[in-house]
Amino acid sequence: MSNHKFNRILLAVDDTECTLKAIEYAQDLVREFQSSIALVTVVPPTSPAAYGADPLLGQQPIIVPEVSQIQQESAQRFLESLGGNFEGAQEVFLFNKIGNVRDEILTTASEWTADLIIMGSNGKTGFEHFISGSVSESVIRKASCPVLVIPGKCD
């Protein structure tokens, strides 16, 4: 069996506890393989606000651009704060995306030619999993490289 080296590791991050565990794994792998690391976070598109909009009067819901801008700026600060945690990495890349979480992770992995995707899993099961689905599960099914999923409920 050949010895695979992960030169380009994509770490999907958000502001959950699952991410903290995934970061630890990514740090170890980056140190061991002296890899480049890319951090990607995805902000879902801002939903239109229905405040004051009356569809019977032909008024459309509005999107407040400031909300989207604030979310993007916050996500960028989050990425920049995490980027400094990868000493020993060949390079650190930051990707701040807007869109569907699964699609943006897969697109970034493909465009950046990742050798490995690392992400956390929140461990939802049963009805909660049925309703919301699992981003990690759908990334595993569609990814063209290995995916390391770190369970959120491990000690």
C-alpha positions in Angstrom: 0.0 0.0 0.0 1.4 3.4 -0.9 2.1 6.0 1.7 -0.3 9.0 1.1 0.9 12.4 2.1 -1.7 15.2 2.6 -0.1 18.3 1.1 -3.2 20.4 0.9 -5.7 20.1 3.8 -9.0 21.9 3.7 -10.5 22.5 7.1 -14.2 23.5 7.2 -14.9 25.7 10.2 -17.8 27.4 11.9 -18.4 28.7 15.4 -19.4 25.4 17.0 -17.6 23.1 19.4 -17.2 20.5 16.7 -14.8 22.9 14.9 -12.5 23.1 18.0 -12.0 19.4 17.9 -11.5 19.4 14.1 -8.9 22.2 14.4 -6.8 20.0 16.8 -6.8 17.2 14.3 -5.9 19.5 11.5 -3.0 21.0 13.5 -1.6 17.6 14.1 -1.8 16.6 10.5 -0.3 19.9 9.3 2.6 19.5 11.6 3.2 15.8 10.7 2.9 16.3 6.9 4.1 20.0 6.8 1.1 20.7 4.7 -0.6 23.8 3.4 -3.9 24.4 5.1 -7.0 26.2 3.9 -9.7 27.3 6.2 -13.2 27.7 4.8 -16.3 29.0 6.4 -19.6 29.5 4.8 -22.2 32.1 5.6 -25.7 31.1 4.4 -27.3 33.7 2.2 -29.2 36.4 4.1 -33.0 35.6 4.1 -35.3 38.4 3.1 -37.0 40.2 6.0 -40.7 40.4 5.9 -40.9 43.3 8.3 -43.4 45.9 7.0 -43.9 44.0 3.7 -47.5 43.2 2.9 -47.9 40.7 -0.1 -51.5 41.7 -0.5 -50.4 45.3 -1.3 -47.7 44.0 -3.6 -44.9 44.8 -1.2 -41.9 42.5 -1.5 -39.7 41.3 1.4 -36.4 43.2 1.6 -32.8 42.1 2.1 -30.8 44.4 4.3 -27.3 44.4 2.8 -25.8 45.5 6.1 -26.7 42.2 7.7 -24.9 40.2 5.1 -21.9 42.5 5.3 -21.7 42.2 9.1 -21.9 38.4 8.8 -19.1 38.4 6.2 -16.9 40.7 8.2 -17.4 38.6 11.4 -16.6 35.4 9.5 -13.4 37.0 8.1 -12.3 38.0 11.6 -13.0 34.5 12.8 -11.0 33.0 9.9 -8.1 35.3 10.5 -8.0 34.5 14.2 -7.9 30.8 13.5 -5.3 31.1 10.7 -2.6 32.0 13.2 -3.0 28.6 14.9 -1.2 26.7 12.2 2.4 27.2 12.8 4.6 25.0 10.7 2.1 25.0 7.8 3.6 25.6 4.3 0.9 28.2 3.6 -2.4 29.2 5.2 -5.3 30.1 3.0 -8.6 31.6 4.1 -11.8 31.2 2.2 -14.9 33.2 3.3 -17.9 32.0 1.2 -21.6 32.8 1.0 -24.0 30.0 -0.1 -25.0 26.5 0.6 -22.5 25.0 3.1 -22.1 21.6 1.4 -21.7 23.1 -2.1 -19.2 25.7 -1.0 -17.0 23.2 0.8 -17.0 20.9 -2.2 -16.4 23.7 -4.6 -13.5 25.1 -2.6 -12.0 21.6 -2.1 -12.1 21.1 -5.9 -10.9 24.5 -6.9 -8.1 24.5 -4.3 -7.3 20.8 -5.2 -7.4 19.6 -1.6 -5.9 16.2 -0.7 -8.0 15.9 2.4 -11.1 17.6 3.8 -11.5 17.8 7.6 -14.7 18.8 9.2 -16.6 18.4 12.5 -20.0 16.7 12.9 -22.5 17.9 15.4 -23.8 14.3 16.0 -27.5 15.0 15.2 -29.5 11.8 15.0 -33.1 10.7 14.6 -35.7 13.3 13.6 -33.3 16.2 14.0 -31.0 14.6 11.5 -33.9 13.8 9.2 -35.1 17.5 9.2 -31.7 19.2 8.9 -29.7 16.6 7.1 -26.0 16.2 7.6 -23.5 18.5 5.9 -20.6 16.1 6.6 -22.6 13.1 5.3 -23.3 14.9 2.0 -19.7 16.1 1.7 -18.5 12.5 2.1 -20.8 11.3 -0.7 -19.8 14.0 -3.2 -16.1 14.7 -2.4 -13.3 13.7 -4.8 -10.8 13.4 -2.0 -10.8 11.7 1.5 -12.9 13.3 4.2 -12.0 13.1 7.9 -15.1 13.8 10.0 -14.5 14.5 13.7 -17.5 13.7 15.8 -18.7 16.4 18.1 -19.7 14.1 20.9 -16.3 12.4 21.4 -14.2 13.1 24.6 
